[in-house]
């Protein structure tokens, strides 16, 4: 169990084209310490349950004042000392990381640090007004690993000037940089953002759900095969997000769609042009093989390919076994 606490970066000096934190979180200000304690207590049901981690999400944790950071971290650390929580996870920007910062975080029990890298392509980072470079991501990753924390790198797809090739390059760099975890967020155009203006002015074409699924499935596979755990695909569903959605790759089951596409790609590759095969998969994987509304089955049927899907618990969860 992970206890999520959203810490928005109030007064953030950056102006990322896609960002409207209030829209994403539904909250405009950071929780007070009392509120944060209440959230933790509710999850732990007043000490009767335990949690793996307390997670400070929001994307810029180390951008808030060190005093405020330490207050939140001390609070979380109380629960680690009581044996009710294992460790702390947080997310921040690559240009808000230094060796001293990471050492301080670790001293409070921080184990996982996720960086909102978004892309490793300089053109995409500039066009998205991120305010940091790919080099900042490399430097921060090196510091995090050197200090002994677990590195997570988050990426976005469908940003201005982005494409499949650049996304795959970003994913490949994440593998080379030693990431152990990732999140894949296809871009969504939200009301009140720079991106909404760019879209209205015809300067930006949002990624469709289909495009996002196609690229994310390739990225997902690269991560899986490199031993990177994909913690999330797509923004979490919320009333606020739906209200503020203008365009882009938003789907409440985006993760399922991506995983189904990945397996479809792998089955298709394994066929090597054959029109008939028996595919064995782990029973836990069967819904993903079939796809949303059996879309994968329909896909092969429409291509005149006969596939028998069989459940076989001896097959590893992510693997597919083709016969003959
Ligand atoms: S996404 Fe960019 S603008 Fe938004 S809070 Fe994070 S750093 Fe600031």
Boltz pocket constraint, residues with backbone or C-beta under 6 A from the ligand:
constraints:
  - pocket:
      binder: B
      contacts: [[A, 9], [A, 12], [A, 13], [A, 14], [A, 15], [A, 16], [A, 19], [A, 20], [A, 21], [A, 58], [A, 59], [A, 60], [A, 93], [A, 130]]
      max_distance: 6.0
